[in-house]
Amino acid sequence: MRFFIFLAVCFAAVLPLPAKSAEADIEASARGVVRILVVTTDARGFLRVLGHGTGFAVAEGKFVTNAHVVRNALRSRNVRLAIVPPKGDRPTLARVVDYDDRADLALIEAQSGLSLPALTFVSNFTSQSADVVAVGYPGVVDTVTGDDEPNQMVRPTQPTTGRGTVSQQRKVRNVRVVLHSATIARGNSGGPLLDDCGRIVGVNSFSGLSQANEGEFFFAIANAETLPFLRRNDVEPKVTDLPCRSLAEIEAEEAQRLAAIAKQEAEEQALLEAEE
């Protein structure tokens, strides 16, 4: 019987294993991604949305976005920031804690309780070919639909996702960035670029459209810029240095471990039978 168990485990170890579905990890991280609105009121007291971007939770009530997303709110007393969660709660006003124009990063804080799960950063991301996912609120999706419904963007809505791969990591204007192919558009600014395990590898910032029809490139601010920025503001982010492993890799390791145990037990049983 032990021998047949050994054969069964060995056979399972060489069967094709299912590739990991990253949707669950991405969906879990998306719960901490929010829409950032730049708002004011007109002469009649109606809310006007002047612009918007994306942000994500890094601590209790604190969110990262791009500095260029919040710039108008820094320049005028009549302009405010609002955070719209992906579902559930209503929007809440926010204030800018700090910003860094060089690295295009901003830290904002909800003025009333808004508890969303903080995302995890990869501390040592160096891959040049990893699969990545951009999560956010592109303007081509979030459109205002008419005078009778001017505040559509204040409604909680799930963010969109777009897949691509990392091309390279480099410095642009003395800022460390991740160059990738996960499409972002106006409104994605400040949103997270995630690996297949749902961990942050960059903060989406801008795109570069080739003038010679050579394609469009997308840039995310590297964690090497974001993590020091957060720590300067007394935010200790969630960080990991573990590699992103697929379910297939984990299952293969477990199958090998079980096969080794079964082999050892079969050998021990063979020795016992030989002695008898």
N, C-alpha and C positions, 0 to 999 in steps of 0.2 A: 504493500500500500504506500509506504514511504517513497518507493522508487517511482510509482505512478504520479504521486504528488510532485516529486522532483521534475519529472518530465513535463507535467502540466505547467509548472511555474516557468520552466525554461522556455516552453513554447510561447507562453504569454509574453515573455521578455522580448521575443523577436517579432511579435505582431506589430503592425503599424499602430502608433498611438495617436489619439486625436490631438490636433494642434490646439493651443490655448485660445479660447475666445476671450479677447481682452475687453469685451463690452461691459462685463460686470465691474471690472476695476475702473474703467473710464466713467461709467455711470456713477459709481460711488464718489469719485473725485468731483464730478460735475455738480454734486449737491452743495459744494462749497464755492461754486462760480456764480457771480452776480453781474447784473447790468449796472453800470454807473451812468447816471444822468446828470447833465448840467442843465439847471432849470432856472427860470425866473417867472415873474408874473407880469402880465400886460396891464394896460390902463384900466381894463375892466375887472382885473383881479383873477383872470384865468391863467392857469399854468401854461407856460410855454417851454418846450424842450429845445434847448439851443444846440445840444450835441450829446453824444453818448459814447461809451466805451464798455470795456469789460474789466472785471476785477475778480479776485479770489481771496478766500479767507486764509489768514496766516496765524491768527490768534483770536481770542475771544473778542468779537466786535471790531477787529482790525482787518483791513483788506489792502492788497497791493494792486496797483494799476499803473498806467503810464503817466509821467508828468504832463505830457501834452494833452491828456484827457482832462485834467483838472485845471489847466492853465487859466481858462476864462474865469473860473471861480476864485482864483487868487487875485485877479485884476479888478474885480468889481464887487461892491458890497451888495448889490442887488442880484447877484448870481449865486446860486446855492448848488450843493451837490446832494444827490439822493441815491440811495442804494436800493435796487429792486432784486429781491431774492428769486431763485428759480421757481419756487412755489410756496404756497401757504400764506406767509405774512404779507402785509402791505409794505410799500416803500417806506424807508426811514431816511431822514436827513443825516448828512455826514459832514465831518470837517477834515481838513487836510492836517495831518500830523507833521509830515515832512515831505520834501520832494528833492529830487536830484535831476536837474536839467541835463547834465552831462550824460548820465546813464539812462535818462528817460524813465525814471522810477518815481512813484509816489506812494506814500502810506496814508491811508485815510481811516477814520474811525467813525462808526455809527454812533449817533447821538442818543439813541435809545437802544434797548436790548435787542440785539440781532445775533443769535447764536447759531453759527453754521460750522460744519466740520472743517478744521484747518487742513490744507493740503500738505503733502510731504515733498521735500526737495531731495534730489539726488546730489550728494555732495561732490562726487568725483566723476561726473558725466564727461566722457571723452570720445564716445563713439562717433564715427564718421559715416555710419550707414544704418543707424537704428531706425526702426519704425516709430513714428511720432504722430500725435493727434493734437490738433489745435481746437480748443474749446472756447466758445464765446458767442457774441451777439452781433454778427455782421449786419450792416445797415441795409443790405439788399433783402434781408428777411424782416427786420424790424422797421416797418414803415408806418407812418401816420396815415390813417385811411380816410380822413375828411374832417370838415369843421364840426360835424356832429359827434365825432369821436376823436378829439384832439389828443387825448392822453393814453392812447393804446400802449405806449411803451412803458407806462407805469404799472402795467399788469404783470404779475409774476409769470414768467415763461421759461421753459426749459431751454438751455443754450444749445447751439448747434455744434456739430463736430466735423472735422475734416482731416483726412489722413494723408500722410506723406512720409518722406524719409529725410534723415539728416544728410546734408551734402558735405559740410565742413564746419569747423569752428575757427574763428579768426577775430581780428580787431578791426572795427570800423569807427573812424573818428575817435580812436583811442578807447573804445568801449568793446569789451569782449562780448561776442554775439555767436549765436548758433544759426547757421544758414540752412534752411530746410525747404521742403516742397509741399508742406501742408498748407493749402490755400487759406489766406486770411484776407479780409476786406475791411473797409472803414467800419468801425464798430467793434472789431476784434481786438483793437488796441488795448493792451493791459491784461489780456487773457492768458491763461497758462498753455504752454506747450508741454504735453505729457508723453511719457513713454508708455509702452504697452501694459505696464503695471499700475498706471494711473499716477505716477510720481512726476513732479515738475522737473523739466530739464531746461526751461527758459520761459521768459515773459515776452509774449509777442508784441512787437513794436512797430515795424514798418515793412514795406515791400519795395523792391527795386525793379521797375519795368524796363526791360532792355529796349534801347532805341533802334536796334538792328534786328528785331524779331527773334532774338535769341532766347526768349522765354522770360518768365517772371520769377523773381527770387524773393523769399520771405525771411525776415530776420527776427530773432528772439533774443532778448537780453539774457546773457548767460548767468547761471547761478553764482558764478564767481563775482558778479557785480551785485546781485540781489541779496545774497546772504549777509555780506558785510553791511549793506545799507540797513537791513532790518536790525542787526545787532547794535548798530549805532543808535537805534531808536528803542533800545531795551526790549526788543521782541526776539525771543529765542525760538526760531522756527523748528518745525519737525523736519529732521534730516536723516537720511539713510545713505550708507555707502555700499549696500548690498546690490549685486547685479540683478537685473530683471530676468527671472527665469520663467520659461513657459511651463504650462501644465504638462506638456509632453516630456520635457526634461526632468521634471520632478517625478513623474510616473516611471520614467525609464530607470532613474536611480533607485526607486523603491522596488521595481521588478528585479533589478540586479541584486539588490540586498536580499530579497526573498529567495531568489535562485541560489545565492551563495549559502543561505541557511539550509535550504532543501538539499543541496549537494553535500554539505557537511553531514547532515543527518543520514542521508543515503549511504555515505561512506562508512559512517559509524555502524549503521545497521548491517552493512555487508561484512564488516569485521566481526561483529557479534555472530553472524550466521556462519562465518568461516571457522570460528573458534568452536562452535558447536559441532 
